[in-house]
Amino acid sequence: MATVPSHIKNARVMIVDDNLANVVLLQRLLQAEGYTCVEGITDSREVKALFEANPYDLVLLDIRMPNLDGYQVMEQLREISDSDYLPVMMLTAQTDHETKLKALDAGAMDFLHKPFDRVEALTRIRNMIEARLLHNQVRDQNARLEERVRERTCELEETRMEVVHRLAVAAEYKDNETGMHVVRMSKVARQLGLAVGMSEADAELLLKAAPMHDIGKIGIADNILLKPGKLTPEERAVMQEHARIGAEILGEHEWPLMQMARQVALTHHEKWDGSGYPLGLKGEDIPLVGRITAIADVFDALTSDRPYKEGWPIADAVNFIKEQSGSHFDPKLVAKFLECLGEITHIRETHCDTFETEE
């Protein structure tokens, strides 16, 4: 016979047979061939605990045994095995077709007939251990590949989110808003989304999409965007174009986050009664994420201090939201907003604006 490679000789082998003579025979046969980790037991009830402690590369398992027969032992091994490859070779003096089919159906990979032929036994055992080790190698390689895919997916997601963040920052630089405004309004939007029955995943998506609601302001000229006084009708029409510009910047994309961000940018100035812009949508024709962002954005804008204005008291801003229910805002969302007012107030308190003052 060919020399047995060391990685096969070091495989862990368990022999299970209620006949001690059979156990000793196979142990001596394998040890003489150079196998180093061969364990034999005569009580089939011990197999499960031993296999759980340190899975074997091969179990040589007798079929007919007291307490638990070979089929029952295989059933236990299937329950605790971490793969679909059960490393079991059945030991049997029976050669009938029915016994073989039943053993194969139970999970056995091969048979060794009693009385044992030395060359056949060593060859079958070697081949099965080699198959088992190759199976483990492929399994481990697949696990490493899957882990690498997860790592790269996370890296890609982080890169995408960094781009999203930079887009939101770019819009802030063009406007008089602060970074805390988009943090607060996006968290409020998420809270409202959950309150109206959004899934955790969709609410989290809204949290990430809402900061891009005003990205279109990048395309508005500074003399209009930063004008301190009241805008003329012509200037206001130009300003309102930021919703369309934002949708164009975000574009048509298969990424769900960008799809939602585009909806938010395009529709967060639409009004429940149809008097909003840029599309004049009415009622539930306005996407839910646009209706939610509208309340979150207006409430935070009203209550926020800016270098050029003081924020409204929360009570006054809440009254304004209630007054605009059914005209500017979705009445059902207003009701949920009022139910969530405690959580929304907490968001404001934990994400405050800071302004630098000149010495």
N, C-alpha and C positions, 0 to 999 in steps of 0.2 A: 504493500500500500504506500501511497505518497505520504511524505512527511506532513504532519498536521501543523498549520501555522500557529504561532503563539497566541494570536488574538482569539482563535477558536479554542485552544487548550485552556485559556483563562476564562472561558464562558462558565456561567454558573448553571449547574445541572442538578435537578432534584429527581430522585428515584422514589416512586411511591408504589409499594406492593406489600400486601399483608404477609406474603411469604418471605421471610428473612433471607432464605437461601437465594432467591432471585435478586434481592437487593444487593447482597454481598457479591454475587456473580457479576452484576453490571458495574458495581463500584470498582472491583478489581480490574475488570476489562478496560474501563475508561482510564483508571489511574495508570495502568500499564502502558497505555497509549500516550500518556503525558498530560491528561486532563488534571487540573489542579484544584478545581472547586466543585467537587462532587459530594452531594449530601443524600443520604438514604433514610427513609422513614417507613414504618410499617403501619402507622395509624393515619388513615386518610383525613381524620378530623383536624390534624395539625397543618394541613396544606395551606389553608386560607391565611392563617396568621403569619406563617413563614413567607408566603408570597407577598403579603401586604408590607411586611417589614423590609423586604428587598427583593423585587421581582426577579425571577429566574429567566435565563435565556432559553432553557428547555426543561420541561417536566415530562419525565417518562412515567406514565400513569397506567396502572393496572385497571382493568374494567371491573372485574368481580372482586369486591372487597366487603367486609362487614362494616357496619356503621354507615359509611358513605361510599357508594360505588363510584366508579370513574365518571359516570354521567353527572352525578350530583356534584362531584368535585369541580368538573368543568363548568357547571352552572354557577358555582360560587366564583370561579376565576373570571368568568365573563363579567360578573357584576363589579369586580374590583379592577379589572384590566384597564389600562389607559389607552388602549388601541384596539383595533378590530382584528389584530393578529394574535391569536392565542397560541403560545409556543408549547403545544401538547402533542406528544407522540404516545399513542395508546399501546399498552402491552396486553396481548391476548393470545390465548391458545385456540380461540375460535376463528375460523376462517370463512364462515358463511357470509353471504352477501348482505343479509339483513343487519347483522352486527356492524359491518363496516359502514353501511349507510347511516345507521343511527349514530355512530361515533362521529362521522363527518358532519352530520347535521348538528351535533352538539358542539362542534368547534374544533375537533381534532384535526391536525394537519397531516399526520402520517401514522403508520402502524408498524409495530415490531412483533413478529410472531414468536410464540414460545413453542418448543425450546429455541433459544437464541443461536443463530449462526454468527460466529465472531466477525467475519468480514462484512456480512450484510448489516449487522448491528452497528459496527463502527462507521460504515459508509453512510447509512441512513441518518445516524446521529450527527455526523459531521455535516452532511448536506443541510439538515434542518437547522443546525446552529448557524451555519453560514447564511441561510435565508433569513433567519431571525435577526442576525446582526446587520445584514444589509437593510432589512426593513427598518431597524432602529436608526441606522445611518440616514436613510432617506427621510424618516420622520423628523429627526433632529435638524437636518438641513432645511426641510420645509418650515420648521418652527423658526429657524434663524432668518429665513427669507421673509416670513410673515412679520417677524419683529422688525426687520429692516424696512419693509413696506409701511408698517405703522409709523416708524420713525420718520420716514420720508414724507408720509402723508401729514404728520404733525408739523414738519418743517414747512411744507407747502402751505398748510393752513395758517401757520404763523406769518409767513411771508404775505399771504393774501390779506390777513388782518392788519398787517403793518401798512400795506397800501391803502386799505380802507381808512385807517387812522390818519394817514397823511393827507388823504383827500379831505377829511373832516377838518384837519388843522388848516389846510389851505383856505377853506371857506371862512374859517374864523379870522384869519389874517386879513381877509377882505372886508370883514364886517366889524361892528363894535361889540360882538358877542364875546364871551369868555369860554374857555374850555369847560368850566364847570356847568355852563348852561347846557351844553350838549350831553354832559354826563347825567345831569339831573333829569332833563326831559326824556332821555332814553330810558332811564331807570323807571321813571313814572309811566312811560309808555309800556314797558314790560309789565309793571304792576297792573295796569289797566287790562292789558292783554290776557293775563292770567285770570283776572276777575271776570272777564266775559267768556271764559272757557277755552282760551287758546291752550294748546299743548305746551309743555315745558320747552320742547324743541323750537316751536314757532315763536314763543315769547322770547326765547334767547336770541333767535334770529332778529326779531324786532329790536331788541336791545342793541344789536350790532348795526342794524340798518338805519335806525332813527338819526344817529349823528350826521348822516349824509343828507338830511332833509333840505338844507340850504346850500348844497354844493354848487347849485347854479348861479349863486351870487358872484362866483368867480368871473362870470361873463358880463356882469353889470359894471358900467363905467363908474369910477370913484366919485365923480361930481354929482351923480345921482344916488349911489349907494350910501355915501357918507355925508350927504347934504344935511346940515343941521336943522333947516327949516322945513316947512310943509312942502310936499312935492306938488308940482303942477299936474293936471290930468295927463298930459303927455309923458311927463316923467314917471308918473305912477304906472302908466301902461308899460313903459320900458321895465320898471322894477318888477312888475308882475311876470315878465318873461323869464324870471329866474327859475320858475317851476319847470317850464319847458326845457330850458337850457340844462338844468340839472338832470332831467330825464335823458337828454341827448348825451351828456357827458358819461352817464352810467351805462347807457346803451342797452342793446338786447344781449343778454348773457345767459348761459345755461346754469351758472352758479346761483343757487337759490338766494343767497344773501344779496347778490347784486340785483336779482329780479325784484326782491322785496324793497331794496333801497330805491330802485327806480320808481316803484309804485308810490313810495313815501314822498320822494322828491316831487313827483308830478301832481300828487293829489292832496297834500297836506294843507293847501289853501282853498280847497273846495268846501262849500257850506251845505248844510243839511237841506236848506230851502232852495238850493240851486243858484244862489247869487254869488258863489265863489268863482275862483279862476284856477287854471286857465281853460278848463273844459266845460265849466258850468254844470257839472254833475250834480245830481240831486238824490237825497235819501241814501238808500242802500246800494245805489249805483256807484257811490263812492266806495272804493275798497276799504275794508275794515282797518287796515294798517294806516291809511290816510286819515280816517276819522279819529283814530286813537291818537296819532301824532299831533293832530290839530289841537286837541285839548291839552296834551302834555306841553306843547310848544307855547301856546298862548298863556297858560297858567304860569309857567316858569318865567316867561318874558314880563308878565305883569308884576310878579312878586320880586323880581331881581333888581338890585341896585346896579346902576351903571354910573360911570364918571359924569354923565350928563343928566341923570335923573335918579330919583329915589324910587325904590320898589313900593308897590302897593302893600298895605297890610293883607295878610292872608284872607281875613274875613271879607274884605272888599273884593279880592280877586275871586273868591268862591261865589259871592253874590253875582258877579259879572258872568261867571260860567253858568250859573243857574238861570240868569236872565236870558242868556243866549241859547238855552235849551230849546230845540225845535226850530231855530232859525240858523244859527251858526253851527251848533253842535248836535250830534245824535242824542236824543233824549235818553235812550237806554244807557249810553256811555256816560252821560252826565250823572245818572243815578248811581252807576258803579263808581264813578269818580268820588261822589259824596261818601259812599260806603268805605272807600279806601283812603279817605282824607288823612287818617292817622298815619298810615304807612307813607303817604305822599309827603306829609309834613316832616316825617322823620328823614326822608331822603333829602329834603331841603336843608335840614339842620346838620346833616353829616357831610354835605358837599357844598360848603359855602364858598362864595367868591372872595378873592383878595385883590385889592387894587393897590398899586404902588403910588405913593404920594411923593411929590417933589419936596426936597429939603428947602 
